[in-house]
Structures are given as structure tokens and as C-alpha cells.
Amino acid sequence: MKSYKLTAFVFFLINFIVIPINAQSLTELEKKYEQLNSHLVKENRILDSLKNIFLYKTDEIDSEKKKSDPDKDKIVDLMAGSITLSNRIDEQNKKVNLLEKDLDIVKQQLHKRYTSITDSLESRKKTIGANGDELDAEIFNYTEKKLLVAPPIPLLSFNPGKILGIDIDKTKDPKEKALYEEYLNNALKEIDELWKNTSELITEIDQIVLLQKKTKKFLEEAELESGVIHRQQYNIPGQGDETRVSFENLPIDDQKVLGYQVQTYRLILDQLDFEKSVTGLDWEISLEENNKLDLKEYQKLLKEVKKRLQELKLVLANKTGFQK
Amino acid sequence: MILKYPANLLLFLFFPLFVFSQIDWRVSAETGFYNSYGDAVIKKSGLITRFDSFLKYKYEQGKREASVQFRFHPELFGTISPVKSAKLKADGAYYQNEGNLTWGMNVTGQRNFLNANTVNFTYNIFAAAVNFAWSDIGLNASTGYAYQIIKERDRYGLELLFLDLKLLQQFNSFIKYGAGFYVERFFASNEIILDEKNENNNNGWRTGPQISFIYLKDFILNVDYRILFHESEFTRYLSYEHWIRIVTGKIFFRDLSAFLLADYNFYRYVKSSDYVEAVTPLYTPLNSENKVYLKIAYELSDNVEVYTKTGYFKENLYEDRFSFEGWNFTFGIEFN
């Protein structure tokens, strides 16, 4: 009896201390997100107005230059002012970029937290059975929050894990059956399209990797008698070998596009990994670490995604086939 | 815990996790026709037969990579008492990645033999370099030592220390461009037999800028250009050399590929008044071959490839004293 009381007390203590700590840190994280977001909005406004002033100044310089008798002193003054402005714009740009990076990190952290909360709420809902209205509201609330911080990329719109649980044969209600039918067909369409896109991307990357490999071999053959010194740099792994793509050196838009592409496929793989069978495999393409992507690693990731999509396609085709 | 089990420790030390080793090999044989002119050493035209064998062992452990590779490349020019040539090459390399920096070293040795009725000479090359590549800023740096020795009746030697810097930037996902600078301190020497053995030296510098462009997506296009200015005891202002290389290639229908290489070297030396023709040693670039080289290959399977090679070449081994020029067309098969 005593041990029962002790256990209950410890449990109470844990609930009392640990849960508020978690809740508090989530609140803090949310607060940080809010602050960073509003800070970013403010800094972006400053950047926009600086750009507008800069445009106004350059227009003024142009119109002064076009005059038949331009005031050279005025032009010099205006140009000096423009240089200062341009420097301020550069600084402001850096500030905005830093804030965006910080915000992305907080978004990722929040996304993880919301996912784990919704997961635990789902499992709690399962254990307590039908009495889950309050939980539903909570799940909905956190899912909504999660979507707000989710990366702006097209992920799978359904839960692949749930598809396995659908058994249309057991459903007797025709309306429910029709709903499941539509759900499965839409999922199949989505998977099929994603599978096609992944296949195209794999073909493109395969081509680049193969072309690189063959060029290296061709040069080795052609240069057997000469070019010893010039070959030195070709020998650096990942350097002469152009399969390593650096995001840092890309223009900012390309960095984002490629970065999101990798992130998309990593997240899709996470979604497809509903049984966590690939846990332990290193799909971290160290984007956060040093913004580098090894094309061969990306190729490997895409092949894994394609394999899993293929498996899911088979399951879905099978399930949609049952209903017909 | 590990120390209690020395055998485990040994296993841990010698067979650590994430070790990956790979052997890569290929052999090929080709035959065709050649037509050459410019030097009496080589037969003017006839059948050319080449063999090539390549073996590479690569060892990877986490972010470290070591490799050794060997190559043997014999050639026969003509059928009856042919001119024989053989090239032996060995490479060793070690590289390590630390975040944005990849650094390493490599050593290359190459021995070339050419044997004909009247001539028997060897041509040896050695190079040792330390390389650094900072991927965050796109800077590649290579520094090292190299030498070449040509021996027949006379002996021609060239030793050099070099520093090669190149800044490569990514324009977009498929285009890279770069610029850099090359500096070299060279020591040219010879031992020639006139009435008696005569030794001569000429030391100098080669410096200049270089630019490059790489496109890699559905086809590859790589263009490199370098201009180097010479300063030595026996050359005057303005002595220089140009080097331009264009490499392009495409894979058609996955099995068929075509690659083209064009190398153009040009050098102009303004000789000083105390220069003595055929006695004073002048710098002869290690990579002085002008060539246009086209290879079309078709993969019969993953391990067998047939190919044709067409090329124009002009080799200047030493101040144009050992050179030959010509065309060749070969057809070959490769196994890997």
C-alpha cells in the first residue's frame, strides 16, 4: 500500500514538475517564434523603405544627369547619399537573412514539438477509447499550429500509415465506403505523381553522376602522357569531381529551392517511414551543418524515396482494386 | 571496458566501423592506323596497337580516403620490327575532410620508355603535391614539387616547385566558373655530349592567371585557359606560353557516349644574347602536347565497352628536339 502511495506521489510530482517545464519551454518557444516573426516583419518593412528611398535617389540622379545643365555638386551629393544607403541596404539584408535563419530553426523545433504532442495525443485517444472529444479539439489545435510552422513545401497530404489500416471490406455503410474509395483514389493519384517526379529527378541526377564519372575516366586516358601537374586538382575528392553541390555559393533563390528540395524528400521519407524501419540510416545530408549536398547522397535518398513510393503504390493499387 | 578485452581493442583499431574499400580495374586493347611526321624516330605510318591496364584500390573510412592506382600502357607502332613504347604510372593519394576543408596529398610517378632501332630513351615524371579545398569559399590550393628527366644519349632535367590557386564559384546549379593564379619556380638542366660531357643550368619563374568554366547537366563543357609569363637566366621580356583546354561530352541513350578533348599549347621565348642554341636548357612544359581527341564508346554491358578514338596529336618533348605529330584512328574494347 505504502509503495502504491509512493508511486502515486512520484507520478504526481513528475506531472507537477516535468510537464509544466515542458509546457513552459513550448510556450517560450512559441513566444520566441512570435517575437522573431514580428521582428522579421519590422525589419522587412525597414528594408522595403530603404529600397524605396534608394530607388527615389537613383531616379533623382538620373533626372539631374539628363538636365541640359546638370548640377554636378548635387549629383555628387546624391551619389554619396546613395552609397551610404546601399551599404545600409546590404546591412539590413544581412539582418533579415539572419532573422530568417533563426526563424527557420525555431520553426523546425516547433514542428518537431507539435508533431510529438499530436502523436502522443493520438495514442492517448486510442487508449481511452471513444471519450475523445476534448482530445480531438486539442489534436486539431496542435495540428493547425504545426501546419503554420511546417516547411512551405508540398508534402504528402495524407498519412500513409493510416492507409494500411483501411479495410474497405469491413465497412458496411455505403457512404463511408464511398468516402474511403475517394480517399484511396486521391492518395494513389498523389503517390503516382510524386513517384513520376522522383523518377525524373533520379534520371537527371544519374545522368550527371554518370557524365562526371565518364569525363574523369576520359581525361585520365587522354592525359596519360601529359598534364601531371594539372591533374593534381582533379584528384581532390569532390572537387574535380563535380558531384558536390555547394548551396552557399549559389544565388539565394537557388539555395532555397535546392535546400527545400532535399528537405522535402527527407520529410517525405520520414512520412513514408511509418514503421520507422529506416531509423538509424543516415539521411541527414548535413544541410544544417555546412550547407553542402553530396549529389551521390542525394541520389541515394531519392532512390530510397522512390522505392518506398513504389511499395505504397502497390498497397494502394491493391486496396483500390478490392473495392471494384 | 574495451581494455579488458585486448582482442576487441585490436579489432576496433584495425577494423573500425564505416570502413569502405573498393577495387576498380579495367583492361583494354585497341588497334588502328596512324600517320605521323616530323621526326625520324617513329615510323611514318602503319598499324598501331595499344594495350592499357588500370588497377585502383580505394579505402574510405568516414571522412578519410586513401587510394593507390597503377597503370601500364604499352604501344606498338608498325608490325615488322615495331617501335615500342611503354608507360608505367603509379599514384598514391590520401584525403581528409574536415567540415568545409578537404585536404590531402598525392604522389605520382610515371616512367615512359621508347625503343626503336636507332633510339632508346626514357622519360620519367614525378610529382608530389599537397592539396587544400575550402568548399565554403570555393578556394582550391595545390602546392608541391615535380621533376621530369629525359634520357637518351644526353640527359635533360627539369625540377619545379609550384603553387596553384583557383577560386571556383557556383553560378547556378549547373554552372561553375573560376579564376586563379599559378606560380612556379623551375630549375632546368642538361648534360649533353659535345666533345666532352657538358653541364648547363637555367633557373626561372613561370607565373600567370588562369580562368575556368564548367557546365554539367545534360552534357558537360569544361573550358580552362592559362597564360604564364616566363622569367629565366636565358629568356628576356616578353616570354610567355598559353594553354587552353576544352572538354565536352554527352551520353546518348545511356549506352552511347561521345567525348571530345582539345588541348592547345603555344609558347614564345625571347632568348637572351648569351643563349646558345641546342646547349642552353630552356623550360619545356611537362604538358606540352597539342591534341584533339575524340572518343565514341558504346557499352555492350555493364562490364564491356567498345570504342573508337580519333585524334590529332603533336608532342614536343624537349625544345621540339623529340617530337612527333600525326593522326590516328583506333578501334578498341574494354573490360572492367
Chai-1 contact restraints between the chains, C-beta under 6 A:
chainA,res_idxA,chainB,res_idxB,connection_type,confidence,min_distance_angstrom,max_distance_angstrom,comment,restraint_id
A,L211,B,I220,contact,1.0,0.0,6.0,A-B,restraint_1
A,L211,B,I251,contact,1.0,0.0,6.0,A-B,restraint_2
A,K214,B,S257,contact,1.0,0.0,6.0,A-B,restraint_3
A,T215,B,I220,contact,1.0,0.0,6.0,A-B,restraint_4
A,T215,B,G249,contact,1.0,0.0,6.0,A-B,restraint_5
A,F218,B,F259,contact,1.0,0.0,6.0,A-B,restraint_6
A,F218,B,K295,contact,1.0,0.0,6.0,A-B,restraint_7
A,A222,B,L261,contact,1.0,0.0,6.0,A-B,restraint_8
A,A222,B,Y293,contact,1.0,0.0,6.0,A-B,restraint_9
A,L224,B,H73,contact,1.0,0.0,6.0,A-B,restraint_10
A,L224,B,K87,contact,1.0,0.0,6.0,A-B,restraint_11
A,S226,B,N287,contact,1.0,0.0,6.0,A-B,restraint_12
A,S226,B,E289,contact,1.0,0.0,6.0,A-B,restraint_13
A,G227,B,N287,contact,1.0,0.0,6.0,A-B,restraint_14
A,V228,B,T108,contact,1.0,0.0,6.0,A-B,restraint_15
A,V228,B,I125,contact,1.0,0.0,6.0,A-B,restraint_16
A,V228,B,A127,contact,1.0,0.0,6.0,A-B,restraint_17
A,V228,B,L286,contact,1.0,0.0,6.0,A-B,restraint_18
A,I229,B,A146,contact,1.0,0.0,6.0,A-B,restraint_19
A,H230,B,N287,contact,1.0,0.0,6.0,A-B,restraint_20
A,Q232,B,A129,contact,1.0,0.0,6.0,A-B,restraint_21
A,Q232,B,S142,contact,1.0,0.0,6.0,A-B,restraint_22
A,Q233,B,N140,contact,1.0,0.0,6.0,A-B,restraint_23
A,Q233,B,S142,contact,1.0,0.0,6.0,A-B,restraint_24
A,N235,B,A93,contact,1.0,0.0,6.0,A-B,restraint_25
A,N235,B,N106,contact,1.0,0.0,6.0,A-B,restraint_26
A,I236,B,T102,contact,1.0,0.0,6.0,A-B,restraint_27
A,I236,B,N131,contact,1.0,0.0,6.0,A-B,restraint_28
A,I236,B,A133,contact,1.0,0.0,6.0,A-B,restraint_29
A,P237,B,E65,contact,1.0,0.0,6.0,A-B,restraint_30
A,P237,B,Y95,contact,1.0,0.0,6.0,A-B,restraint_31
A,Q239,B,A133,contact,1.0,0.0,6.0,A-B,restraint_32
A,Q239,B,N140,contact,1.0,0.0,6.0,A-B,restraint_33
A,E242,B,L216,contact,1.0,0.0,6.0,A-B,restraint_34
A,S246,B,S135,contact,1.0,0.0,6.0,A-B,restraint_35
A,S246,B,Q170,contact,1.0,0.0,6.0,A-B,restraint_36
A,E248,B,D136,contact,1.0,0.0,6.0,A-B,restraint_37
A,N249,B,G138,contact,1.0,0.0,6.0,A-B,restraint_38
A,N249,B,Q169,contact,1.0,0.0,6.0,A-B,restraint_39
A,N249,B,Q170,contact,1.0,0.0,6.0,A-B,restraint_40
A,L250,B,Q170,contact,1.0,0.0,6.0,A-B,restraint_41
A,D254,B,N172,contact,1.0,0.0,6.0,A-B,restraint_42
A,D254,B,S173,contact,1.0,0.0,6.0,A-B,restraint_43
A,N290,B,G99,contact,1.0,0.0,6.0,A-B,restraint_44
A,N290,B,N100,contact,1.0,0.0,6.0,A-B,restraint_45
